Amino acid sequence: MNVNDPPEADIRQTPPDPDPQETLPPITEKQLARLWQRRATRSRALKTERGHRIRVLYPGRPGVTAGPDFRNALVLVEDQGLVQGDVEVHLRQQDWRSHGHHEDPNYNGVALHVALETAGAHSNTASGRQPPLVELQDLLDAPADEESPDEARDTLWRLLERHGYRRPDTAERMAALLNRAGDERFLARSRVLQQLMSAQAPTQTLWEAICEALGYRHNQHTFLQLATSAPIDALESMARRLPARVRSAMLADALLDVAGFADNPRRSLINGGGAKLGPPLDPAQWKLFRVRPSNHPRRRVAGAAELLARFADEGILGGLTNVAISDNPSTLTRALSVGSDAAGGPALIGPGRAGDIAVNAVLPFLHGWAGLLGDAVRSAAALEMYRKQGRLTENEITRELAASLQPPDWGRVARTARQQQGLIHLQRLLAGAGTAQR
């Protein structure tokens, strides 16, 4: 026996080497996700399983609802160009299937599947796509104290220069650039609504725009379906037939019924009140996972009913047009806000959401409608009120993109709704989505 060999007793007590299949990863999935967020943009060694190099410009914002770990990442893929999409992080590639993502439509937007171990079955989405797979060992080996270079910011601005947005060298010039981008987004939205008005009544277009703005990302399409199934003409006709004291409650019953939320549907009573409404939506269409109670679609629907009741006599189009004449953004925000219901609690439509509706729905609609009518004065007034709108509630897009585009010592540059909309416009350009987004 070699003198360096352990005694026989020690050999008997030494456990056998673990099965490779049972070896625990050196990191948790949550820790791996943090590494992706902190180090992905600095890595130059990431490749897809087919050998295509990738460059992460923006790792995405952490997901807070059902679905992928990161949303709206920006990645340059060799031989493919700039790609925007979601990112799902796993310790092992096979976790994609074991977690059921191959059958979950929430993962159809995944642009990259990243994993520490990449041996396993293909990562197919429910829609049949196969997002590229990237192995993350390089992130695990990267020095923890490595500084993130400015190269990703340089690349983002090179991409934006193709659209006429040259990199500013001061915070003041950045603010001016965001003003220009915000106006472009507003005017593009106005054009989209004009196109819709050429195919349907202006009042219905306004109603659909308001409903869409009431919904957060995952429920916007369902809110649009609600506006189609419960058309504004039918609702306003119903409201005018009802006594003022019951308008809000009856309109809420009608909308909640069509939305699929009614506890005790009263279709005969609703249709007897003059409304011609479509069948209820399937409640499963609403995305409710991790939705805060104050933002539940049921509350937003009730808020929409209150708006209809508030403007029942003159109609929502006439009422909001009259409010906009005041040239005061605060007046419009108050007109679109709805307090709490009889049960109390948070507002059905708070000032923050009301500001979003004003900026994304009412003002671009009024601008586009005035343009169709050839009313240059009202068109200019709508644009000017938009420019006066104060800063809206900050979201992940505006916060994360600002951090990606500007040096930290500039502080907060986007101080108005117009500038926040400018950040969203730049994000759309980077993603190749253009500006004509519904």
C-alpha positions as CSV (number, residue, x, y, z in Angstrom):
1,M,0.0,0.0,0.0
2,N,1.3,3.5,-0.8
3,V,2.3,5.4,2.2
4,N,0.1,8.3,1.0
5,D,-3.0,6.1,0.9
6,P,-5.5,6.6,3.7
7,P,-5.9,3.9,6.4
8,E,-8.3,1.1,5.5
9,A,-10.7,2.3,8.2
10,D,-10.8,5.8,6.8
11,I,-11.5,4.3,3.3
12,R,-14.5,2.4,4.7
13,Q,-15.8,5.6,6.3
14,T,-15.4,7.9,3.2
15,P,-18.7,8.2,1.4
16,P,-18.7,7.2,-2.3
17,D,-18.6,10.0,-5.0
18,P,-22.0,11.4,-5.5
19,D,-24.0,10.5,-8.5
20,P,-23.5,13.4,-11.1
21,Q,-27.3,13.5,-11.5
22,E,-27.7,14.2,-7.8
23,T,-25.0,16.9,-7.5
24,L,-26.4,20.1,-6.2
25,P,-25.8,23.3,-8.2
26,P,-23.4,25.7,-6.6
27,I,-26.1,28.4,-6.7
28,T,-29.8,28.9,-6.4
29,E,-32.0,29.9,-9.2
30,K,-32.8,33.2,-7.5
31,Q,-29.1,33.9,-7.2
32,L,-28.5,33.0,-10.8
33,A,-31.3,35.5,-11.8
34,R,-29.5,38.2,-9.9
35,L,-26.3,37.4,-11.7
36,W,-28.0,37.7,-15.0
37,Q,-29.4,41.1,-14.0
38,R,-26.0,42.4,-12.8
39,R,-23.5,40.8,-15.1
40,A,-25.2,39.9,-18.4
41,T,-24.4,43.3,-20.1
42,R,-20.7,43.0,-19.3
43,S,-20.1,39.5,-20.5
44,R,-18.5,38.9,-23.9
45,A,-18.5,35.1,-23.8
46,L,-22.2,34.3,-24.0
47,K,-23.3,32.2,-27.0
48,T,-26.4,30.3,-28.1
49,E,-26.4,26.5,-28.3
50,R,-25.8,27.0,-32.1
51,G,-22.6,29.0,-31.5
52,H,-24.0,32.5,-32.2
53,R,-22.5,35.2,-30.0
54,I,-24.9,37.4,-28.1
55,R,-24.5,40.8,-26.6
56,V,-26.9,41.8,-23.8
57,L,-27.7,45.5,-24.0
58,Y,-30.5,45.4,-21.4
59,P,-31.1,42.3,-19.3
60,G,-34.8,43.0,-18.9
61,R,-36.9,44.1,-16.0
62,P,-37.8,41.5,-13.3
63,G,-41.1,39.9,-13.9
64,V,-43.7,40.4,-11.2
65,T,-46.6,38.5,-12.7
66,A,-47.1,35.0,-14.0
67,G,-44.5,34.3,-16.7
68,P,-40.8,34.7,-17.4
69,D,-38.2,36.0,-15.0
70,F,-37.3,39.1,-17.0
71,R,-39.4,41.2,-19.4
72,N,-38.4,43.1,-22.6
73,A,-34.7,42.4,-22.6
74,L,-32.7,43.8,-25.6
75,V,-30.1,41.4,-27.1
76,L,-27.9,41.6,-30.2
77,V,-27.8,38.1,-31.7
78,E,-25.1,37.2,-34.2
79,D,-26.6,36.8,-37.8
80,Q,-30.0,37.9,-36.5
81,G,-29.6,41.5,-35.2
82,L,-31.4,43.2,-32.3
83,V,-34.0,41.1,-30.5
84,Q,-36.4,42.2,-27.9
85,G,-38.2,39.7,-25.7
86,D,-38.5,37.9,-22.3
87,V,-35.8,35.9,-20.6
88,E,-36.4,32.8,-18.5
89,V,-33.6,31.7,-16.1
90,H,-33.1,28.1,-14.9
91,L,-30.4,26.1,-13.2
92,R,-31.0,23.2,-15.7
93,Q,-32.3,23.3,-19.2
94,Q,-34.8,20.5,-18.5
95,D,-36.5,22.7,-15.9
96,W,-38.3,24.4,-18.8
97,R,-40.4,21.3,-19.3
98,S,-40.5,20.2,-15.7
99,H,-42.0,23.6,-14.8
100,G,-44.6,23.3,-17.5
101,H,-43.4,26.3,-19.5
102,H,-43.8,24.4,-22.8
103,E,-47.6,24.4,-22.2
104,D,-48.0,27.9,-20.8
105,P,-48.8,30.7,-23.2
106,N,-47.3,33.2,-20.8
107,Y,-43.9,32.0,-22.0
108,N,-44.6,32.5,-25.8
109,G,-42.7,35.8,-25.7
110,V,-39.4,34.3,-24.4
111,A,-36.5,35.4,-26.6
112,L,-33.8,33.6,-24.6
113,H,-33.8,30.6,-22.3
114,V,-30.7,30.9,-20.1
115,A,-29.4,28.1,-17.9
116,L,-26.4,27.0,-15.9
117,E,-26.6,23.4,-17.3
118,T,-27.7,23.1,-20.9
119,A,-28.1,19.4,-21.3
120,G,-31.8,18.4,-21.8
121,A,-34.8,18.5,-24.1
122,H,-35.4,21.5,-26.4
123,S,-37.2,24.5,-24.9
124,N,-40.3,24.7,-27.0
125,T,-43.0,27.3,-26.3
126,A,-46.7,26.6,-26.4
127,S,-46.8,28.4,-29.7
128,G,-44.3,26.1,-31.2
129,R,-41.2,28.4,-31.1
130,Q,-37.8,27.3,-29.8
131,P,-36.0,30.3,-28.2
132,P,-32.2,30.2,-28.3
133,L,-30.6,28.5,-25.3
134,V,-27.6,30.3,-23.6
135,E,-25.3,28.7,-21.1
136,L,-24.5,30.9,-18.1
137,Q,-21.3,29.4,-16.7
138,D,-19.4,32.6,-17.8
139,L,-21.6,34.7,-15.4
140,L,-20.8,32.4,-12.5
141,D,-17.0,32.7,-13.2
142,A,-17.0,36.5,-13.7
143,P,-15.2,38.5,-10.9
144,A,-17.7,39.8,-8.4
145,D,-16.1,43.2,-8.3
146,E,-15.8,43.8,-12.0
147,E,-17.1,47.2,-13.1
148,S,-19.8,47.3,-15.8
149,P,-18.4,49.2,-18.8
150,D,-20.3,51.9,-20.8
151,E,-20.2,49.8,-24.0
152,A,-23.8,48.8,-23.7
153,R,-24.9,52.5,-23.5
154,D,-22.7,53.3,-26.5
155,T,-24.4,50.5,-28.5
156,L,-27.9,51.7,-27.5
157,W,-27.2,55.2,-28.7
158,R,-25.7,54.0,-32.0
159,L,-28.9,52.2,-32.6
160,L,-31.0,55.2,-31.8
161,E,-28.9,57.4,-34.1
162,R,-30.3,55.4,-37.0
163,H,-33.7,56.9,-36.0
164,G,-32.3,60.5,-35.8
165,Y,-31.6,60.6,-32.0
166,R,-28.0,61.5,-31.5
167,R,-26.5,60.9,-28.0
168,P,-26.8,64.1,-25.9
169,D,-23.9,65.3,-23.8
170,T,-25.8,67.1,-21.1
171,A,-28.9,66.4,-19.0
172,E,-30.5,69.5,-20.6
173,R,-30.0,68.2,-24.1
174,M,-31.3,64.8,-22.9
175,A,-34.5,66.5,-21.7
176,A,-34.9,68.2,-25.0
177,L,-34.4,64.9,-26.9
178,L,-37.1,63.3,-24.7
179,N,-39.5,66.1,-25.4
180,R,-39.1,65.5,-29.2
181,A,-39.5,61.7,-28.7
182,G,-42.5,62.2,-26.5
183,D,-44.2,64.4,-29.2
184,E,-43.5,61.8,-31.8
185,R,-45.2,59.1,-29.7
186,F,-48.2,61.4,-29.1
187,L,-48.6,62.2,-32.8
188,A,-48.2,58.6,-33.8
189,R,-50.9,57.6,-31.3
190,S,-53.1,60.3,-32.7
191,R,-52.7,58.9,-36.2
192,V,-53.6,55.4,-35.1
193,L,-56.8,56.7,-33.5
194,Q,-57.6,58.8,-36.6
195,Q,-57.4,55.6,-38.7
196,L,-59.8,53.8,-36.3
197,M,-62.2,56.8,-36.6
198,S,-62.3,56.3,-40.3
199,A,-63.7,52.8,-39.7
200,Q,-66.0,53.4,-36.7
201,A,-67.7,56.2,-34.8
202,P,-65.4,58.6,-33.0
203,T,-67.2,58.0,-29.7
204,Q,-66.6,54.2,-29.9
205,T,-62.9,54.9,-30.7
206,L,-62.6,57.1,-27.6
207,W,-64.4,54.5,-25.5
208,E,-62.0,51.8,-26.7
209,A,-59.0,54.0,-26.0
210,I,-60.1,54.7,-22.5
211,C,-60.8,51.0,-21.7
212,E,-57.4,50.0,-23.1
213,A,-55.7,52.6,-20.9
214,L,-57.6,51.2,-17.9
215,G,-55.9,47.8,-18.3
216,Y,-52.4,47.0,-17.3
217,R,-50.1,45.2,-19.7
218,H,-51.7,41.7,-19.5
219,N,-55.3,42.9,-19.5
220,Q,-55.3,45.6,-22.2
221,H,-56.5,43.3,-24.9
222,T,-59.3,42.0,-22.7
223,F,-60.4,45.5,-21.9
224,L,-60.6,46.2,-25.6
225,Q,-62.8,43.1,-26.0
226,L,-65.0,44.5,-23.2
227,A,-65.3,47.8,-25.1
228,T,-66.4,46.0,-28.2
229,S,-68.9,43.7,-26.5
230,A,-70.3,46.6,-24.5
231,P,-70.4,49.4,-27.2
232,I,-70.6,53.0,-26.1
233,D,-73.8,53.7,-28.0
234,A,-75.7,50.9,-26.1
235,L,-74.3,52.0,-22.8
236,E,-75.1,55.7,-23.2
237,S,-78.6,54.9,-24.5
238,M,-79.1,52.8,-21.4
239,A,-77.8,55.5,-19.1
240,R,-80.1,58.2,-20.5
241,R,-83.1,55.9,-19.9
242,L,-82.3,55.4,-16.2
243,P,-82.9,57.7,-13.3
244,A,-79.7,59.6,-12.3
245,R,-79.7,58.0,-8.8
246,V,-79.2,54.4,-10.2
247,R,-77.2,55.1,-13.3
248,S,-73.8,54.3,-11.9
249,A,-75.0,51.0,-10.2
250,M,-76.9,49.8,-13.3
251,L,-74.0,50.6,-15.6
252,A,-71.6,48.8,-13.3
253,D,-73.9,45.8,-13.3
254,A,-74.0,45.8,-17.1
255,L,-70.2,46.2,-17.6
256,L,-69.4,43.7,-14.8
257,D,-71.8,41.2,-16.4
258,V,-70.2,41.6,-19.9
259,A,-66.7,41.3,-18.3
260,G,-67.7,38.0,-16.7
261,F,-67.4,39.3,-13.2
262,A,-71.1,39.6,-12.2
263,D,-72.0,37.7,-9.0
264,N,-75.7,37.6,-9.9
265,P,-76.1,38.3,-13.7
266,R,-79.3,40.3,-14.4
267,R,-79.2,40.2,-18.2
268,S,-83.0,40.6,-18.6
269,L,-83.0,43.7,-16.4
270,I,-80.0,45.2,-18.2
271,N,-81.3,44.5,-21.7
272,G,-84.7,45.8,-20.6
273,G,-83.0,49.1,-19.8
274,G,-82.2,49.6,-23.5
275,A,-78.7,48.2,-23.8
276,K,-77.8,45.8,-26.6
277,L,-74.8,44.1,-25.1
278,G,-72.8,41.1,-26.2
279,P,-72.4,37.8,-24.2
280,P,-70.2,37.8,-21.1
281,L,-66.4,37.3,-21.6
282,D,-64.8,34.2,-20.3
283,P,-63.4,35.2,-16.8
284,A,-60.3,33.1,-17.6
285,Q,-59.3,35.8,-20.1
286,W,-58.4,38.2,-17.3
287,K,-54.9,37.9,-16.0
288,L,-55.1,38.1,-12.2
289,F,-51.9,36.5,-11.0
290,R,-50.1,38.8,-8.5
291,V,-52.5,41.7,-9.4
292,R,-52.9,43.9,-6.4
293,P,-56.6,44.1,-5.1
294,S,-56.7,47.9,-5.8
295,N,-55.8,47.2,-9.5
296,H,-58.2,44.3,-10.0
297,P,-60.0,44.6,-13.3
298,R,-63.3,44.4,-11.5
299,R,-62.5,47.8,-9.8
300,R,-61.4,49.3,-13.1
301,V,-64.6,48.2,-14.8
302,A,-66.6,49.8,-12.0
303,G,-64.6,53.0,-12.4
304,A,-65.5,53.0,-16.1
305,A,-69.1,52.7,-15.3
306,E,-68.9,55.7,-13.0
307,L,-67.3,57.7,-15.8
308,L,-70.2,56.8,-18.1
309,A,-72.7,57.9,-15.5
310,R,-70.8,61.1,-14.8
311,F,-71.1,62.2,-18.5
312,A,-74.4,60.5,-19.2
313,D,-76.3,63.7,-20.2
314,E,-73.8,65.1,-22.6
315,G,-72.1,61.8,-23.5
316,I,-68.5,61.0,-22.8
317,L,-67.2,62.6,-26.0
318,G,-69.0,65.9,-25.4
319,G,-68.1,65.9,-21.7
320,L,-64.4,65.3,-22.1
321,T,-64.2,67.7,-25.0
322,N,-65.7,70.4,-22.7
323,V,-63.3,69.6,-19.9
324,A,-60.3,69.8,-22.3
325,I,-61.3,73.4,-23.3
326,S,-60.1,74.4,-19.8
327,D,-56.5,74.0,-21.0
328,N,-55.7,72.7,-17.5
329,P,-54.2,69.2,-17.2
330,S,-55.3,68.9,-13.6
331,T,-58.9,69.6,-14.5
332,L,-58.8,66.7,-17.0
333,T,-57.1,64.4,-14.5
334,R,-59.8,65.1,-11.9
335,A,-62.6,64.5,-14.5
336,L,-61.1,61.1,-15.2
337,S,-60.6,60.1,-11.5
338,V,-63.1,58.0,-9.7
339,G,-63.2,57.7,-5.9
340,S,-63.8,54.5,-3.9
341,D,-67.0,52.5,-4.1
342,A,-69.5,52.0,-1.4
343,A,-67.3,49.5,0.3
344,G,-64.5,52.0,0.6
345,G,-60.9,51.3,0.0
346,P,-58.6,52.8,-2.7
347,A,-60.0,54.9,-5.6
348,L,-61.5,53.0,-8.5
349,I,-59.5,55.2,-10.8
350,G,-56.8,57.1,-8.9
351,P,-55.0,60.2,-10.1
352,G,-52.1,58.2,-11.4
353,R,-54.2,56.0,-13.7
354,A,-56.4,59.0,-14.6
355,G,-53.2,60.8,-15.8
356,D,-52.3,57.7,-17.9
357,I,-55.8,57.8,-19.5
358,A,-55.4,61.5,-20.3
359,V,-52.0,61.1,-21.9
360,N,-52.5,57.8,-23.8
361,A,-56.2,58.0,-24.7
362,V,-58.1,61.2,-24.3
363,L,-55.6,63.8,-25.5
364,P,-54.3,61.9,-28.5
365,F,-57.9,61.1,-29.4
366,L,-58.9,64.8,-29.2
367,H,-55.9,65.8,-31.3
368,G,-56.7,63.2,-34.0
369,W,-60.4,64.0,-34.0
370,A,-59.8,67.7,-34.3
371,G,-57.5,67.0,-37.2
372,L,-60.1,65.0,-39.0
373,L,-62.5,67.9,-38.5
374,G,-60.0,70.4,-39.8
375,D,-60.0,72.2,-36.5
376,A,-56.3,73.3,-36.2
377,V,-57.0,75.3,-33.0
378,R,-58.4,72.4,-31.0
379,S,-55.8,70.1,-32.4
380,A,-53.0,72.4,-31.2
381,A,-54.8,72.8,-27.8
382,A,-54.8,69.1,-27.2
383,L,-51.1,68.8,-28.0
384,E,-50.3,71.8,-25.7
385,M,-52.3,70.3,-22.8
386,Y,-50.3,67.0,-23.3
387,R,-47.1,69.0,-23.1
388,K,-48.2,70.6,-19.8
389,Q,-49.1,67.2,-18.2
390,G,-47.0,66.6,-15.0
391,R,-44.9,63.5,-14.4
392,L,-46.9,60.3,-14.2
393,T,-46.4,57.3,-12.0
394,E,-43.0,55.9,-12.9
395,N,-42.9,52.4,-14.4
396,E,-40.2,49.8,-15.1
397,I,-39.7,50.9,-18.7
398,T,-39.1,54.5,-18.0
399,R,-36.9,53.9,-14.9
400,E,-34.8,51.1,-16.4
401,L,-34.3,52.6,-19.8
402,A,-33.3,56.0,-18.3
403,A,-30.7,54.2,-16.3
404,S,-29.4,52.4,-19.5
405,L,-29.2,55.6,-21.6
406,Q,-27.8,58.3,-19.3
407,P,-25.0,58.6,-16.8
408,P,-26.0,58.1,-13.2
409,D,-24.9,61.6,-12.2
410,W,-27.6,63.2,-14.4
411,G,-30.2,62.2,-11.9
412,R,-33.9,62.1,-13.0
413,V,-34.2,63.8,-16.4
414,A,-37.7,62.7,-17.3
415,R,-39.7,65.1,-15.2
416,T,-42.9,65.4,-17.3
417,A,-45.4,62.9,-18.8
418,R,-44.1,64.1,-22.2
419,Q,-40.6,63.1,-21.4
420,Q,-41.7,59.8,-19.9
421,Q,-43.5,59.1,-23.1
422,G,-40.3,60.0,-24.9
423,L,-38.5,57.2,-23.0
424,I,-41.2,54.7,-24.0
425,H,-40.9,55.9,-27.7
426,L,-37.2,55.3,-27.6
427,Q,-37.8,51.8,-26.1
428,R,-40.1,51.0,-29.0
429,L,-37.5,52.2,-31.5
430,L,-34.9,50.0,-29.9
431,A,-37.2,47.0,-30.0
432,G,-38.0,47.6,-33.6
433,A,-41.7,48.0,-32.8
434,G,-42.0,51.5,-34.4
435,T,-44.4,54.0,-33.0
436,A,-47.8,52.9,-34.4
437,Q,-48.6,50.7,-31.5
438,R,-52.3,50.2,-30.6
